[in-house]
Amino acid sequence: MSQSGGAKKYKVVLLGESGVGKSSLVLRLVKDEWIESQHSTVGASFFRYACHLEEGTTVNYDIWDTAGQERYKSLASMYYRSAAAALVVYDITSADSFERAKYWVRELTTNSPETIITLVGNKCDLEHQRKVSFDDAKRYSQEMGLLHCESSAKEGTRVQTIFVEIARKLTATVNAATVRDGGVVGRDGQKKRDGSGKQSSGGCCK
């Protein structure tokens, strides 16, 4: 399924422990809404979002928000396989959620190595309760070749920025690729990355 003109379409998946704010991030992105008592996702939820870049390119996201509960863990691979990009979300006030995020990074790099991964530390509005330092998460992201950003779904901080940075990364990395079934596929049918075969490190946060 190739895209014409200045529009491209990519499948994106959100992974992470239950309660880190994955659904809240998507709700803030798509509807600019915040719900204080967000219900846990059952299985997965689907959203669409159009990201408009300055150079006139439109990136259309098919977003799968996966459930974080342990009983749904085995289903996650159904959603992250063939995903062009993944947001692995943790809660900056929970060290356990950060360790869980590392599990999902390992899952992706092993089973879906073509997927561009962004590590997202959510709930940065709770700085006074922080348990995961920005520097530690940034260092880990650089070691693993991930994009990295901190956000607040509650306040809307850097939520759109994350998806803009992913869009820029996707269009730069796969600018010679077509898109099939929401995944990144090159003209020769092979999965595409940068010239080194690895993701380039970077981040949307300074």
N, CA and C atoms as a LAMMPS dump frame, in Angstrom:
ITEM: TIMESTEP
0
ITEM: NUMBER OF ATOMS
618
ITEM: BOX BOUNDS ff ff ff
-5.0000000000000000e+02 5.0000000000000000e+02
-5.0000000000000000e+02 5.0000000000000000e+02
-5.0000000000000000e+02 5.0000000000000000e+02
ITEM: ATOMS id mol type element x y z
1 1 1 N 0.861 -1.193 0
2 1 2 C 0 0 0
3 1 3 C 0.889 1.231 0
4 2 1 N 1.159 1.754 -1.174
5 2 2 C 2.026 2.924 -1.27
6 2 3 C 1.204 4.183 -1.124
7 3 1 N 1.895 5.257 -0.776
8 3 2 C 1.231 6.532 -0.57
9 3 3 C 1.63 7.479 -1.68
10 4 1 N 0.733 8.309 -2.128
11 4 2 C 1.014 9.241 -3.205
12 4 3 C 1.167 10.641 -2.641
13 5 1 N 1.781 11.514 -3.466
14 5 2 C 1.936 12.901 -3.082
15 5 3 C 2.762 13.075 -1.838
16 6 1 N 2.316 14.016 -0.974
17 6 2 C 3.074 14.313 0.225
18 6 3 C 2.574 13.598 1.452
19 7 1 N 1.756 12.561 1.293
20 7 2 C 1.202 11.85 2.441
21 7 3 C 1.829 10.466 2.571
22 8 1 N 2.147 10.093 3.802
23 8 2 C 2.678 8.769 4.097
24 8 3 C 1.885 8.196 5.257
25 9 1 N 1.82 6.875 5.326
26 9 2 C 1.037 6.222 6.368
27 9 3 C 1.887 5.187 7.082
28 10 1 N 1.854 5.217 8.421
29 10 2 C 2.676 4.311 9.215
30 10 3 C 1.881 3.755 10.391
31 11 1 N 2.193 2.517 10.723
32 11 2 C 1.628 1.875 11.905
33 11 3 C 2.522 2.156 13.108
34 12 1 N 1.906 2.589 14.204
35 12 2 C 2.626 2.898 15.435
36 12 3 C 1.972 2.13 16.578
37 13 1 N 2.788 1.591 17.469
38 13 2 C 2.27 0.841 18.615
39 13 3 C 2.815 1.44 19.903
40 14 1 N 1.985 1.468 20.949
41 14 2 C 2.407 1.91 22.276
42 14 3 C 2.505 0.698 23.192
43 15 1 N 3.644 0.584 23.878
44 15 2 C 3.905 -0.529 24.786
45 15 3 C 4.348 0.02 26.131
46 16 1 N 4.102 -0.737 27.185
47 16 2 C 4.528 -0.323 28.511
48 16 3 C 3.605 -0.887 29.567
49 17 1 N 4.052 -0.791 30.794
50 17 2 C 3.301 -1.321 31.927
51 17 3 C 1.965 -0.599 32.087
52 18 1 N 0.991 -1.29 32.657
53 18 2 C -0.305 -0.687 32.938
54 18 3 C -0.145 0.498 33.894
55 19 1 N -0.834 1.591 33.585
56 19 2 C -0.825 2.753 34.467
57 19 3 C 0.21 3.805 34.153
58 20 1 N 1.046 3.588 33.129
59 20 2 C 2.085 4.583 32.813
60 20 3 C 1.523 5.746 32.008
61 21 1 N 0.322 5.593 31.447
62 21 2 C -0.315 6.699 30.742
63 21 3 C -0.322 6.583 29.232
64 22 1 N -0.236 5.37 28.71
65 22 2 C -0.243 5.197 27.255
66 22 3 C -1.542 5.728 26.637
67 23 1 N -2.671 5.295 27.199
68 23 2 C -3.967 5.73 26.666
69 23 3 C -4.156 7.229 26.827
70 24 1 N -3.665 7.774 27.927
71 24 2 C -3.779 9.22 28.162
72 24 3 C -2.96 10.011 27.15
73 25 1 N -1.789 9.487 26.775
74 25 2 C -0.973 10.148 25.75
75 25 3 C -1.709 10.203 24.423
76 26 1 N -2.316 9.077 24.03
77 26 2 C -3.024 9.039 22.755
78 26 3 C -4.256 9.918 22.791
79 27 1 N -4.984 9.906 23.903
80 27 2 C -6.173 10.744 24.037
81 27 3 C -5.807 12.225 23.958
82 28 1 N -4.697 12.596 24.591
83 28 2 C -4.23 13.983 24.519
84 28 3 C -3.83 14.341 23.089
85 29 1 N -3.177 13.415 22.4
86 29 2 C -2.738 13.657 21.031
87 29 3 C -3.919 13.809 20.08
88 30 1 N -4.832 12.855 20.125
89 30 2 C -5.895 12.774 19.127
90 30 3 C -7.039 13.734 19.413
91 31 1 N -7.42 13.876 20.693
92 31 2 C -8.59 14.684 21.046
93 31 3 C -8.263 15.889 21.916
94 32 1 N -6.983 16.013 22.308
95 32 2 C -6.559 17.067 23.223
96 32 3 C -7.408 17.054 24.492
97 33 1 N -7.607 15.844 25.029
98 33 2 C -8.404 15.667 26.242
99 33 3 C -7.586 14.963 27.312
100 34 1 N -7.998 15.173 28.554
101 34 2 C -7.398 14.494 29.699
102 34 3 C -8.506 13.97 30.585
103 35 1 N -8.441 12.673 30.926
104 35 2 C -9.405 12.051 31.835
105 35 3 C -8.638 11.603 33.072
106 36 1 N -9.022 12.113 34.222
107 36 2 C -8.283 11.846 35.462
108 36 3 C -8.266 10.359 35.788
109 37 1 N -9.405 9.696 35.649
110 37 2 C -9.498 8.264 35.966
111 37 3 C -9.695 7.48 34.668
112 38 1 N -8.611 7.329 33.925
113 38 2 C -8.653 6.62 32.653
114 38 3 C -8.739 5.113 32.903
115 39 1 N -9.71 4.46 32.272
116 39 2 C -9.853 3.014 32.438
117 39 3 C -8.711 2.292 31.732
118 40 1 N -8.296 1.162 32.284
119 40 2 C -7.249 0.354 31.665
120 40 3 C -7.73 -0.186 30.32
121 41 1 N -6.824 -0.201 29.366
122 41 2 C -7.148 -0.729 28.039
123 41 3 C -7.332 -2.236 28.11
124 42 1 N -8.329 -2.735 27.409
125 42 2 C -8.568 -4.173 27.301
126 42 3 C -8.108 -4.617 25.915
127 43 1 N -7.072 -5.442 25.855
128 43 2 C -6.546 -5.887 24.565
129 43 3 C -5.757 -4.781 23.893
130 44 1 N -6.416 -4.021 23.038
131 44 2 C -5.776 -2.887 22.372
132 44 3 C -6.853 -1.947 21.84
133 45 1 N -6.498 -0.669 21.736
134 45 2 C -7.393 0.336 21.161
135 45 3 C -6.731 0.934 19.931
136 46 1 N -7.545 1.353 18.981
137 46 2 C -7.04 1.856 17.702
138 46 3 C -7.43 3.32 17.519
139 47 1 N -6.468 4.11 17.025
140 47 2 C -6.688 5.531 16.767
141 47 3 C -6.012 5.91 15.452
142 48 1 N -6.468 6.989 14.858
143 48 2 C -5.801 7.569 13.691
144 48 3 C -5.426 9.022 14.005
145 49 1 N -4.287 9.437 13.475
146 49 2 C -3.836 10.81 13.702
147 49 3 C -3.001 11.259 12.513
148 50 1 N -3.238 12.48 12.046
149 50 2 C -2.478 13.057 10.94
150 50 3 C -1.494 14.082 11.483
151 51 1 N -0.215 13.873 11.19
152 51 2 C 0.847 14.773 11.633
153 51 3 C 1.365 15.539 10.425
154 52 1 N 1.297 16.855 10.488
155 52 2 C 1.697 17.699 9.368
156 52 3 C 3.078 18.308 9.642
157 53 1 N 4.04 17.993 8.782
158 53 2 C 5.384 18.515 8.928
159 53 3 C 5.534 19.824 8.159
160 54 1 N 6.549 20.621 8.57
161 54 2 C 6.724 21.961 7.997
162 54 3 C 6.948 21.921 6.492
163 55 1 N 7.631 20.875 6.011
164 55 2 C 7.97 20.813 4.591
165 55 3 C 6.813 20.379 3.703
166 56 1 N 5.628 20.248 4.284
167 56 2 C 4.454 19.928 3.5
168 56 3 C 4.078 18.465 3.471
169 57 1 N 4.869 17.621 4.135
170 57 2 C 4.56 16.195 4.196
171 57 3 C 3.54 15.925 5.303
172 58 1 N 2.572 15.099 5.022
173 58 2 C 1.624 14.647 6.022
174 58 3 C 1.901 13.188 6.352
175 59 1 N 2.067 12.901 7.628
176 59 2 C 2.264 11.53 8.082
177 59 3 C 0.986 11.093 8.785
178 60 1 N 0.337 10.088 8.237
179 60 2 C -0.89 9.539 8.818
180 60 3 C -0.525 8.331 9.668
181 61 1 N -0.84 8.422 10.943
182 61 2 C -0.538 7.336 11.878
183 61 3 C -1.755 6.452 12.102
184 62 1 N -1.546 5.132 12.01
185 62 2 C -2.478 4.153 12.552
186 62 3 C -1.893 3.719 13.887
187 63 1 N -2.522 4.106 14.994
188 63 2 C -1.944 3.939 16.329
189 63 3 C -2.66 2.813 17.077
190 64 1 N -1.876 1.854 17.553
191 64 2 C -2.394 0.774 18.391
192 64 3 C -1.895 0.978 19.817
193 65 1 N -2.829 1.205 20.722
194 65 2 C -2.535 1.385 22.146
195 65 3 C -2.779 0.054 22.838
196 66 1 N -1.712 -0.617 23.256
197 66 2 C -1.849 -1.965 23.805
198 66 3 C -2.048 -1.94 25.316
199 67 1 N -2.716 -2.97 25.815
200 67 2 C -2.94 -3.114 27.259
201 67 3 C -1.634 -3.475 27.957
202 68 1 N -1.435 -2.937 29.154
203 68 2 C -0.201 -3.187 29.889
204 68 3 C -0.283 -4.31 30.899
205 69 1 N -1.481 -4.83 31.137
206 69 2 C -1.619 -5.882 32.133
207 69 3 C -0.906 -7.159 31.694
208 70 1 N -0.399 -7.882 32.665
209 70 2 C 0.382 -9.087 32.398
210 70 3 C -0.389 -10.095 31.551
211 71 1 N -1.697 -10.202 31.774
212 71 2 C -2.464 -11.216 31.056
213 71 3 C -2.571 -10.941 29.562
214 72 1 N -2.248 -9.706 29.139
215 72 2 C -2.3 -9.369 27.72
216 72 3 C -0.917 -9.357 27.063
217 73 1 N 0.121 -9.68 27.826
218 73 2 C 1.489 -9.562 27.307
219 73 3 C 1.704 -10.375 26.036
220 74 1 N 1.152 -11.579 26.002
221 74 2 C 1.369 -12.455 24.851
222 74 3 C 0.716 -11.922 23.583
223 75 1 N -0.255 -11.022 23.723
224 75 2 C -0.937 -10.463 22.558
225 75 3 C -0.165 -9.316 21.921
226 76 1 N 0.781 -8.75 22.654
227 76 2 C 1.443 -7.535 22.183
228 76 3 C 2.155 -7.732 20.852
229 77 1 N 2.737 -8.922 20.658
230 77 2 C 3.487 -9.153 19.422
231 77 3 C 2.596 -9.066 18.19
232 78 1 N 1.3 -9.325 18.357
233 78 2 C 0.364 -9.189 17.242
234 78 3 C 0.319 -7.753 16.74
235 79 1 N 0.574 -6.81 17.644
236 79 2 C 0.458 -5.402 17.298
237 79 3 C 1.807 -4.771 16.941
238 80 1 N 2.904 -5.204 17.588
239 80 2 C 4.166 -4.533 17.286
240 80 3 C 4.874 -5.097 16.06
241 81 1 N 4.557 -6.316 15.645
242 81 2 C 5.176 -6.837 14.435
243 81 3 C 4.695 -6.028 13.225
244 82 1 N 5.611 -5.64 12.394
245 82 2 C 5.373 -4.812 11.204
246 82 3 C 5.119 -3.347 11.529
247 83 1 N 5.191 -2.963 12.812
248 83 2 C 5.012 -1.547 13.159
249 83 3 C 6.215 -0.741 12.687
250 84 1 N 5.954 0.396 12.073
251 84 2 C 7.041 1.269 11.64
252 84 3 C 7.714 1.932 12.837
253 85 1 N 6.93 2.216 13.879
254 85 2 C 7.473 2.887 15.055
255 85 3 C 6.754 2.388 16.301
256 86 1 N 7.453 2.472 17.428
257 86 2 C 6.882 2.076 18.712
258 86 3 C 7.239 3.105 19.768
259 87 1 N 6.283 3.445 20.594
260 87 2 C 6.53 4.234 21.798
261 87 3 C 6.545 3.272 22.978
262 88 1 N 7.683 3.179 23.641
263 88 2 C 7.783 2.386 24.858
264 88 3 C 7.702 3.37 26.016
265 89 1 N 6.612 3.297 26.773
266 89 2 C 6.296 4.327 27.761
267 89 3 C 6.559 3.823 29.173
268 90 1 N 7.186 4.686 29.99
269 90 2 C 7.336 4.415 31.41
270 90 3 C 6.884 5.64 32.197
271 91 1 N 6.709 5.458 33.492
272 91 2 C 6.28 6.514 34.404
273 91 3 C 7.519 6.99 35.158
274 92 1 N 7.846 8.275 35.071
275 92 2 C 9.08 8.76 35.713
276 92 3 C 9.033 8.628 37.231
277 93 1 N 7.847 8.37 37.801
278 93 2 C 7.74 8.197 39.255
279 93 3 C 7.813 6.724 39.662
280 94 1 N 8.075 5.834 38.704
281 94 2 C 8.094 4.392 38.98
282 94 3 C 9.325 3.739 38.353
283 95 1 N 10.285 3.355 39.192
284 95 2 C 11.474 2.663 38.692
285 95 3 C 11.099 1.319 38.083
286 96 1 N 10.088 0.662 38.641
287 96 2 C 9.664 -0.628 38.1
288 96 3 C 9.161 -0.484 36.662
289 97 1 N 8.445 0.591 36.381
290 97 2 C 7.923 0.778 35.025
291 97 3 C 9.058 1.021 34.032
292 98 1 N 10.152 1.619 34.495
293 98 2 C 11.318 1.835 33.637
294 98 3 C 11.985 0.495 33.307
295 99 1 N 12.097 -0.379 34.308
296 99 2 C 12.652 -1.714 34.055
297 99 3 C 11.751 -2.492 33.107
298 100 1 N 10.458 -2.326 33.257
299 100 2 C 9.516 -2.98 32.353
300 100 3 C 9.659 -2.44 30.933
301 101 1 N 9.924 -1.157 30.825
302 101 2 C 10.146 -0.562 29.504
303 101 3 C 11.358 -1.201 28.825
304 102 1 N 12.392 -1.496 29.6
305 102 2 C 13.573 -2.146 29.035
306 102 3 C 13.227 -3.517 28.473
307 103 1 N 12.302 -4.211 29.134
308 103 2 C 11.836 -5.508 28.618
309 103 3 C 11.233 -5.34 27.227
310 104 1 N 10.393 -4.326 27.05
311 104 2 C 9.754 -4.118 25.754
312 104 3 C 10.762 -3.686 24.7
313 105 1 N 11.765 -2.92 25.098
314 105 2 C 12.823 -2.56 24.145
315 105 3 C 13.532 -3.827 23.655
316 106 1 N 13.833 -4.739 24.58
317 106 2 C 14.473 -6.004 24.187
318 106 3 C 13.568 -6.816 23.265
319 107 1 N 12.283 -6.856 23.583
320 107 2 C 11.329 -7.572 22.736
321 107 3 C 11.329 -7.018 21.311
322 108 1 N 11.294 -5.717 21.21
323 108 2 C 11.249 -5.085 19.893
324 108 3 C 12.542 -5.284 19.113
325 109 1 N 13.665 -5.062 19.759
326 109 2 C 14.937 -5.184 19.049
327 109 3 C 15.196 -6.619 18.609
328 110 1 N 14.645 -7.579 19.347
329 110 2 C 14.819 -8.99 18.986
330 110 3 C 13.837 -9.437 17.916
331 111 1 N 12.579 -9.073 18.072
332 111 2 C 11.521 -9.628 17.224
333 111 3 C 11.019 -8.69 16.136
334 112 1 N 11.306 -7.406 16.248
335 112 2 C 10.878 -6.444 15.226
336 112 3 C 11.954 -5.378 15.052
337 113 1 N 13.156 -5.803 14.631
338 113 2 C 14.32 -4.903 14.633
339 113 3 C 14.207 -3.718 13.689
340 114 1 N 13.277 -3.763 12.732
341 114 2 C 13.115 -2.633 11.817
342 114 3 C 12.316 -1.494 12.435
343 115 1 N 11.66 -1.743 13.562
344 115 2 C 10.8 -0.738 14.193
345 115 3 C 11.624 0.355 14.863
346 116 1 N 11.306 1.598 14.572
347 116 2 C 11.955 2.739 15.213
348 116 3 C 11.331 2.927 16.595
349 117 1 N 12.172 2.922 17.625
350 117 2 C 11.687 2.944 19.011
351 117 3 C 11.932 4.303 19.654
352 118 1 N 10.908 4.826 20.305
353 118 2 C 11.039 6.033 21.118
354 118 3 C 10.709 5.677 22.556
355 119 1 N 11.642 5.945 23.467
356 119 2 C 11.429 5.727 24.899
357 119 3 C 10.824 6.997 25.479
358 120 1 N 9.648 6.873 26.069
359 120 2 C 8.908 8.042 26.543
360 120 3 C 8.717 7.951 28.054
361 121 1 N 9.258 8.923 28.771
362 121 2 C 9.036 9.035 30.207
363 121 3 C 7.843 9.938 30.454
364 122 1 N 6.711 9.352 30.804
365 122 2 C 5.49 10.135 30.998
366 122 3 C 5.372 10.624 32.445
367 123 1 N 4.46 11.561 32.651
368 123 2 C 4.142 12.159 33.96
369 123 3 C 5.257 13.081 34.458
370 124 1 N 5.88 13.826 33.539
371 124 2 C 6.933 14.748 33.958
372 124 3 C 6.379 15.923 34.748
373 125 1 N 5.044 16.04 34.833
374 125 2 C 4.446 17.044 35.708
375 125 3 C 4.612 16.672 37.179
376 126 1 N 4.994 15.408 37.457
377 126 2 C 5.192 14.938 38.828
378 126 3 C 6.681 14.904 39.165
379 127 1 N 7.373 15.969 38.837
380 127 2 C 8.819 16.043 39.05
381 127 3 C 9.204 15.785 40.506
382 128 1 N 8.388 16.248 41.424
383 128 2 C 8.695 16.084 42.852
384 128 3 C 8.606 14.628 43.304
385 129 1 N 8.02 13.759 42.468
386 129 2 C 7.92 12.337 42.799
387 129 3 C 8.833 11.474 41.921
388 130 1 N 9.725 12.111 41.207
389 130 2 C 10.556 11.407 40.23
390 130 3 C 11.393 10.305 40.879
391 131 1 N 11.393 9.122 40.215
392 131 2 C 12.222 7.996 40.636
393 131 3 C 13.193 7.564 39.529
394 132 1 N 12.951 8.013 38.304
395 132 2 C 13.811 7.683 37.167
396 132 3 C 14.416 8.983 36.65
397 133 1 N 15.719 9.126 36.769
398 133 2 C 16.353 10.379 36.359
399 133 3 C 16.354 10.511 34.841
400 134 1 N 16.256 11.736 34.371
401 134 2 C 16.298 11.998 32.929
402 134 3 C 17.624 11.515 32.356
403 135 1 N 18.716 11.772 33.062
404 135 2 C 20.041 11.402 32.548
405 135 3 C 20.187 9.891 32.401
406 136 1 N 19.674 9.127 33.362
407 136 2 C 19.763 7.667 33.271
408 136 3 C 18.981 7.15 32.063
409 137 1 N 17.786 7.667 31.882
410 137 2 C 16.969 7.231 30.755
411 137 3 C 17.589 7.657 29.431
412 138 1 N 18.155 8.854 29.408
413 138 2 C 18.8 9.342 28.187
414 138 3 C 20.022 8.495 27.857
415 139 1 N 20.806 8.164 28.869
416 139 2 C 21.999 7.338 28.66
417 139 3 C 21.618 5.968 28.115
418 140 1 N 20.595 5.366 28.699
419 140 2 C 20.131 4.065 28.226
420 140 3 C 19.653 4.171 26.772
421 141 1 N 18.92 5.227 26.452
422 141 2 C 18.421 5.418 25.092
423 141 3 C 19.562 5.533 24.101
424 142 1 N 20.587 6.273 24.456
425 142 2 C 21.735 6.421 23.574
426 142 3 C 22.457 5.101 23.376
427 143 1 N 22.595 4.325 24.458
428 143 2 C 23.243 3.015 24.358
429 143 3 C 22.48 2.08 23.428
430 144 1 N 21.149 2.175 23.454
431 144 2 C 20.307 1.271 22.67
432 144 3 C 19.925 1.847 21.307
433 145 1 N 20.323 3.089 21.035
434 145 2 C 19.987 3.707 19.756
435 145 3 C 18.537 4.101 19.625
436 146 1 N 17.953 4.595 20.725
437 146 2 C 16.54 4.965 20.743
438 146 3 C 16.378 6.478 20.709
439 147 1 N 15.236 6.934 20.215
440 147 2 C 14.808 8.298 20.488
441 147 3 C 14.341 8.345 21.943
442 148 1 N 14.409 9.522 22.557
443 148 2 C 13.992 9.635 23.956
444 148 3 C 13.32 10.968 24.203
445 149 1 N 12.276 10.951 24.994
446 149 2 C 11.584 12.185 25.359
447 149 3 C 10.824 11.973 26.657
448 150 1 N 10.628 13.044 27.423
449 150 2 C 9.732 13.026 28.568
450 150 3 C 8.509 13.871 28.242
451 151 1 N 7.37 13.456 28.782
452 151 2 C 6.116 14.105 28.437
453 151 3 C 5.185 14.133 29.646
454 152 1 N 4.118 14.893 29.488
455 152 2 C 3.017 14.875 30.462
456 152 3 C 1.717 14.843 29.682
457 153 1 N 1.03 13.692 29.727
458 153 2 C -0.278 13.611 29.086
459 153 3 C -1.262 14.55 29.773
460 154 1 N -1.11 14.706 31.087
461 154 2 C -2.034 15.55 31.849
462 154 3 C -1.95 17.005 31.4
463 155 1 N -0.74 17.517 31.235
464 155 2 C -0.559 18.914 30.865
465 155 3 C -0.358 19.108 29.36
466 156 1 N -0.211 18.01 28.625
467 156 2 C -0.006 18.098 27.181
468 156 3 C 1.432 18.389 26.788
469 157 1 N 2.342 18.3 27.737
470 157 2 C 3.737 18.667 27.489
471 157 3 C 4.414 17.688 26.532
472 158 1 N 4.881 18.179 25.402
473 158 2 C 5.67 17.459 24.401
474 158 3 C 4.968 16.247 23.806
475 159 1 N 3.666 16.134 23.957
476 159 2 C 2.953 14.989 23.38
477 159 3 C 2.988 15.059 21.854
478 160 1 N 2.604 16.193 21.29
479 160 2 C 2.661 16.338 19.842
480 160 3 C 4.1 16.292 19.338
481 161 1 N 5.019 16.863 20.112
482 161 2 C 6.425 16.876 19.714
483 161 3 C 6.959 15.478 19.472
484 162 1 N 6.576 14.532 20.328
485 162 2 C 7.028 13.151 20.174
486 162 3 C 6.64 12.618 18.803
487 163 1 N 5.398 12.811 18.418
488 163 2 C 4.925 12.26 17.154
489 163 3 C 5.479 13.011 15.952
490 164 1 N 5.769 14.278 16.109
491 164 2 C 6.431 15.029 15.043
492 164 3 C 7.851 14.501 14.833
493 165 1 N 8.573 14.277 15.931
494 165 2 C 9.94 13.772 15.818
495 165 3 C 9.965 12.376 15.204
496 166 1 N 9.006 11.546 15.574
497 166 2 C 8.912 10.214 14.973
498 166 3 C 8.629 10.333 13.482
499 167 1 N 7.722 11.23 13.11
500 167 2 C 7.406 11.431 11.697
501 167 3 C 8.637 11.858 10.913
502 168 1 N 9.411 12.766 11.47
503 168 2 C 10.635 13.205 10.8
504 168 3 C 11.622 12.057 10.644
505 169 1 N 11.738 11.258 11.705
506 169 2 C 12.653 10.117 11.668
507 169 3 C 12.203 9.104 10.628
508 170 1 N 10.91 8.819 10.59
509 170 2 C 10.385 7.85 9.638
510 170 3 C 10.588 8.315 8.206
511 171 1 N 10.258 9.556 7.931
512 171 2 C 10.369 10.041 6.555
513 171 3 C 11.822 10.147 6.123
514 172 1 N 12.731 10.432 7.059
515 172 2 C 14.155 10.489 6.718
516 172 3 C 14.74 9.097 6.518
517 173 1 N 14.293 8.14 7.322
518 173 2 C 14.856 6.789 7.284
519 173 3 C 14.329 5.982 6.12
520 174 1 N 13.06 6.166 5.8
521 174 2 C 12.442 5.327 4.772
522 174 3 C 11.939 6.172 3.604
523 175 1 N 12.697 7.229 3.262
524 175 2 C 12.219 8.105 2.206
525 175 3 C 12.188 7.432 0.84
526 176 1 N 12.854 6.277 0.693
527 176 2 C 12.805 5.544 -0.568
528 176 3 C 11.923 4.304 -0.453
529 177 1 N 11.093 4.256 0.581
530 177 2 C 10.309 3.052 0.862
531 177 3 C 8.834 3.275 0.618
532 178 1 N 8.158 2.203 0.344
533 178 2 C 6.7 2.226 0.347
534 178 3 C 6.235 1.612 1.65
535 179 1 N 4.953 1.705 1.902
536 179 2 C 4.403 1.198 3.151
537 179 3 C 3.383 0.117 2.826
538 180 1 N 3.54 -1.036 3.455
539 180 2 C 2.625 -2.142 3.233
540 180 3 C 2.097 -2.632 4.577
541 181 1 N 0.77 -2.679 4.701
542 181 2 C 0.153 -3.145 5.946
543 181 3 C 0.661 -2.39 7.16
544 182 1 N 0.971 -1.115 6.986
545 182 2 C 1.375 -0.288 8.106
546 182 3 C 2.824 -0.431 8.514
547 183 1 N 3.568 -1.347 7.903
548 183 2 C 4.976 -1.531 8.25
549 183 3 C 5.866 -0.897 7.208
550 184 1 N 7.141 -0.831 7.482
551 184 2 C 8.095 -0.198 6.582
552 184 3 C 8.716 -1.257 5.693
553 185 1 N 8.5 -1.148 4.393
554 185 2 C 9.028 -2.122 3.455
555 185 3 C 9.704 -1.387 2.302
556 186 1 N 10.929 -1.755 1.998
557 186 2 C 11.666 -1.108 0.916
558 186 3 C 11.177 -1.563 -0.444
559 187 1 N 11.683 -0.932 -1.484
560 187 2 C 11.249 -1.256 -2.834
561 187 3 C 11.613 -2.685 -3.225
562 188 1 N 12.667 -3.216 -2.59
563 188 2 C 13.062 -4.587 -2.88
564 188 3 C 12.35 -5.6 -1.988
565 189 1 N 11.399 -5.102 -1.154
566 189 2 C 10.658 -5.999 -0.278
567 189 3 C 11.33 -6.254 1.047
568 190 1 N 12.522 -5.669 1.259
569 190 2 C 13.255 -5.871 2.497
570 190 3 C 12.973 -4.73 3.458
571 191 1 N 13.005 -5.047 4.749
572 191 2 C 12.801 -4.011 5.752
573 191 3 C 13.928 -2.989 5.679
574 192 1 N 13.6 -1.723 5.878
575 192 2 C 14.562 -0.634 5.704
576 192 3 C 14.925 -0.012 7.035
577 193 1 N 16.216 0.327 7.173
578 193 2 C 16.694 1.134 8.285
579 193 3 C 17.67 2.131 7.705
580 194 1 N 18.535 2.711 8.509
581 194 2 C 19.519 3.606 7.933
582 194 3 C 20.649 2.773 7.329
583 195 1 N 21.618 3.424 6.747
584 195 2 C 22.655 2.726 6.014
585 195 3 C 23.477 1.779 6.849
586 196 1 N 23.57 1.978 8.147
587 196 2 C 24.373 1.127 9.011
588 196 3 C 23.626 -0.116 9.46
589 197 1 N 22.291 -0.143 9.195
590 197 2 C 21.486 -1.263 9.675
591 197 3 C 21.003 -1.061 11.09
592 198 1 N 21.375 0.065 11.728
593 198 2 C 20.963 0.354 13.084
594 198 3 C 20.173 1.648 13.101
595 199 1 N 19.393 1.817 14.155
596 199 2 C 18.73 3.077 14.347
597 199 3 C 19.75 4.108 14.832
598 200 1 N 19.542 5.352 14.445
599 200 2 C 20.392 6.413 14.941
600 200 3 C 19.84 6.925 16.258
601 201 1 N 20.713 7.212 17.2
602 201 2 C 20.248 7.718 18.482
603 201 3 C 19.874 9.19 18.366
604 202 1 N 19.061 9.63 19.256
605 202 2 C 18.646 11.02 19.25
606 202 3 C 17.546 11.209 20.263
607 203 1 N 16.945 12.382 20.265
608 203 2 C 15.868 12.591 21.22
609 203 3 C 15.16 13.887 20.947
610 204 1 N 13.904 13.959 21.392
611 204 2 C 13.142 15.182 21.179
612 204 3 C 13.222 16.088 22.392
613 205 1 N 13.876 15.649 23.431
614 205 2 C 14.053 16.475 24.62
615 205 3 C 15.483 16.973 24.711
616 206 1 N 15.639 18.171 25.19
617 206 2 C 16.987 18.746 25.37
618 206 3 C 17.416 18.585 26.823
